């Protein structure tokens, strides 16, 4: 039961942080590009990469921050929906840029986080 509560607590905190930070970032840009989700997902990629190579982390820390927090903090479904909306609005270059840069930078930052975490 304790493990489920750790995941739930992390998820609760991650969802609140995502909602707050994503909204704040988006409010600073007068653009249809989804900067809020973009930045939040990139931060989450780095954090998850960092956490999963830290062999000194207790399983509880991984559940709280890796599974719970970053699981709720990052949002693949919103990324998908925002991509579809850009396509529907005929902003194909922006949509393709969002998709490609999100994936490439996300993988790079997960790798960078794992590299930093293993140092």
C-alpha positions in Angstrom: 0.0 0.0 0.0 2.9 2.4 0.8 4.2 2.0 -2.7 0.9 3.0 -4.2 0.7 6.0 -2.0 4.1 7.1 -3.1 3.1 6.9 -6.7 -0.2 8.8 -6.0 1.6 11.5 -4.0 4.2 12.0 -6.8 1.4 12.0 -9.4 -0.5 14.6 -7.5 2.5 16.9 -7.2 3.6 16.3 -10.8 0.1 17.1 -12.2 -0.1 20.3 -10.3 3.4 21.3 -11.3 2.7 20.5 -15.0 -0.6 22.5 -14.9 1.0 25.5 -13.2 4.3 25.6 -15.2 2.8 24.8 -18.6 0.2 27.5 -18.2 2.7 30.0 -17.0 5.1 29.3 -19.9 2.3 29.4 -22.4 1.0 32.7 -21.1 4.4 34.3 -21.8 4.2 33.4 -25.5 1.8 34.9 -28.0 1.9 31.9 -30.3 -0.1 28.9 -31.2 3.1 26.8 -30.7 2.5 24.8 -27.5 5.6 26.0 -25.6 4.2 25.0 -22.2 3.8 21.3 -23.0 7.0 21.4 -25.0 9.2 22.7 -22.1 7.5 20.6 -19.5 8.0 17.4 -21.5 11.7 18.2 -22.1 12.3 18.9 -18.4 10.6 15.6 -17.6 12.7 13.7 -20.1 15.9 15.0 -18.4 14.7 14.3 -14.9 13.6 10.7 -15.8 16.9 10.0 -17.5 18.7 11.3 -14.5 16.7 9.3 -12.0 16.8 6.0 -13.7 20.6 5.7 -13.7 21.1 6.8 -10.1 21.8 3.4 -8.6 21.9 5.0 -5.2 18.2 5.9 -5.4 16.0 3.8 -3.2 13.0 2.2 -5.0 10.7 4.5 -3.1 12.4 7.5 -4.6 12.0 6.1 -8.1 8.3 5.4 -7.4 7.7 8.9 -6.0 9.6 10.9 -8.5 10.2 8.7 -11.5 6.8 6.9 -11.8 4.5 9.3 -9.9 5.9 12.8 -10.4 7.4 12.6 -13.9 4.6 10.3 -15.1 2.0 13.0 -14.2 4.3 15.9 -15.0 5.0 14.9 -18.6 2.1 14.4 -21.0 2.3 12.4 -24.1 -1.5 12.6 -24.8 -1.5 16.4 -24.6 1.5 16.5 -27.0 -0.5 14.3 -29.4 -3.6 16.4 -29.2 -1.7 19.7 -29.7 0.0 18.2 -32.7 -3.4 17.2 -34.2 -4.8 20.7 -33.5 -1.9 22.3 -35.3 -2.5 20.0 -38.3 -6.2 20.8 -38.2 -5.4 24.5 -38.2 -3.3 23.9 -41.3 -0.1 24.8 -39.5 1.8 21.8 -40.9 5.3 23.2 -40.6 4.7 24.1 -37.0 3.2 20.7 -36.3 6.0 18.8 -37.9 8.6 21.0 -36.1 6.8 20.4 -32.8 6.7 16.7 -33.3 10.3 16.3 -34.5 12.0 18.7 -32.1 10.0 17.3 -29.2 11.1 13.7 -30.0 14.7 14.5 -30.8 15.3 16.9 -27.9 13.4 14.6 -25.5 15.6 11.6 -26.3 18.7 13.8 -26.2 17.7 15.2 -22.8 16.8 11.8 -21.4 20.3 10.6 -22.5 21.9 13.8 -21.1 20.1 13.2 -17.8 21.3 9.6 -17.7 24.8 10.8 -18.4 24.7 13.4 -15.7 23.1 11.0 -13.3 25.8 8.4 -13.9 28.7 10.8 -13.3 
